[in-house]
């Protein structure tokens, strides 16, 4: 054969090899591409809310198909990161959290550089996945363990229920998700940046969301509801962490070979209990970032509790840094975990473990300082919560470009009146009660297990085996878990801050493992004294059967009831979201206002909570319904709400605002609705009725002889007056008037329950 013929044959052979190497990779990734296309079809969100049908079914299938790929992205990124910082294989759980941390930091960096483009993000993720496919291997032979399969099926049932109920079904219940989380991700996708657009300065969303880099990356090519899917990944990761904690703190194989096959099913069962416990993780709002935070707390506990062998201090530092940049105040929790770990490792003289704990704390501290600095030099304030601390260092000139300090002053006044006084005595009492409850439950459980094992050893003895070494680090691990639980409960009960309490729900998932770990610790003491008491054949089977029954009972009593109560089955069958049992907000109102007023912007004077679905809604044109405290109008709060009627009118006209919404029978006036511009005499002079329905008045600027009817004037004035009366009854004073006139606070508190009357105007 000639030289040219040989070259041609070699070229064809290489082409065939390349095609052979790529075709199965393309086949693997094709479902992900199809799912992304399906989720991004125009009109999908509107159809989910109002129509349902096949759009809903395809939407669910698309998320089911895409979610494993998102998990794969996280894991593959972790493997890439470890190949760079460690050059040795890491545990899968470490790969997940280091991968998530890397993506968080990468997303923040891309956003800060304003290069969050879908093409760039998808290209980078595709390259990572293709790199990761090089290490694909055929799975090893699976050992048959029917008990493990059974409890795993219960666990899969929990994951499936939670996925459909909390992840796949868009959150149309939480008022915060509609106005604080999804809107910012939509802005990031629009602007390709974490920085705020001048015409839509949603600063609170920026503060909450700009550090969540994984969400930012995915928002470039997925709808904002992706937050719930990412939360589900973290939910599953928490179960994984609990499983690893169980393997470390409850190693049943210590009692002999007869317990080997029971160890894995029991560990999985405890993980299922943690995921399904009540009140537990599944009731947390998946549309927020709380599950991400909780997952990192759990992983940090695993890092500082476990043996230092195989751990990487730099990886722990990256995780601490990533958590803190998501929200800097969380560094306090990470610092607590790191301190507990450093203390125990120091007592154990474990130098490597001590360094890992210190690196975790240093990473969190660095992330906290970084984000506080970014916030200050951009927003003009390190954080708006706790505002009472950072108010003293605010740069008013910078912050005035985004919002109003007067509005934040109003928040502090109204919210602080609704928070109980701090009480360290109450916090200490709650922490002690929790620890006592865990210990008592553990003692009862250990006693029962010891009796069962003793009877079993007498009735069904096996031949004795050589004893195995007792697990190391069990005492330290139990101490860290219990100390963390007590500390969180102490903070919750001392501060009594609602947001902190909602975040701390995650600690309930640790209660089963802490209880069982203490019980196991007690059993190891008995095992050292009476090793022959653990040589029976039936006890391991009884332990497995008990954990399976406990899991099934808890799953049926908790996640299953939520699954049924939320109408998830109806949603899966295609029912629209507005017909779900717990939906109370009127989504039709948003659509009606859009159709009736075109592109003109609307300032709602009342119905703040009723208008939540309409703020920043993708159903409406951008900025259609002006948000009460995050908008260009709110930025001019001092002129509009606190200034004279003339100043308010001039400012609103300069901003192009000419429509004003007042819901009938609703006393929920707030901030701008209390402006002097909307007093009864000013309404008659300056406004006309643009549109009136049985449900609302739509006002506009007076033009010529058009007037607001006396009935409308009287109706609006009556609602406004009653609103002030309700606030006065609730707070003992009017928060708006206190802020407007800089009045001293009287320190008295009324009946906060009357705030429920705002929506119905009782």
Buried (B, 14 or more C-beta within 10 A) or exposed (E): EEEEEEEEEEEEEEEEEEEEEEEEBEEBBEBBBBBBEBBEBEEBBBBBBBBBEEBBBBBBBBBBBBBEBBBBBBBBBBBBBBEEBBEEEBEEBBBBBBBBBBBBBBBBBBBBEEEBBBEBBBEBBBEBBBEBBEEEEEEEEEEEBEBBEBBBEBBEBBBEBBBBBBBBBBBBBBEBBBBBBBBBBBBBBEBBBBBBBEEBBBBBBBBBBBBBBBBBBBBBBBBBBBBBBBBBBBBBBBBBBBBBBBBBBBBBBBBBEBBEBBBBBBBBBBBBBBBBBEEBBBBBBBBBBBBBBBBBBBBBBBBBBBBBEEBBBBBBBBBBBBBBBBBBBBBEBBBBBBBBBBBBBEEBEBEBBBBBBBBBBBBBBBBBBBBBEBBBEBBBBBBBBEBEEBBEEBEEEBBBBBBBBBBBBBBBBBBBBEEEEEBEEBBBBBBEEBBEEBBEBBBEBBBEBBEBBBBBBEEBEEEEEEEBEEBEBBBBBBBBBBBBBBBBBBBBBBBBBEEBBBBBBBBBBBBBBBBBBBBBBBBBEBBEEEBEBBBBEBBBBBBBBBBBEBBBEBBEEBBBEBBEEBBBEBBBEBBBBBEBEEBEBBBEBBBBBBEBBEEBBBBBBBBBBBBBBBBBBBBBBBBBBBBBBBBBBBBBBBBBBBBEBEBBBBBBEEBEBBBBBBBBBBBBBBBBBBBBBBBBEBBBEBBBBBBBEEEBBBBBBBEEEEBBEEEBBEBBBEBBEBBBEBBBBBBBBBBBEBBBEEEEEEEEBBEEEBBEBBBEBE
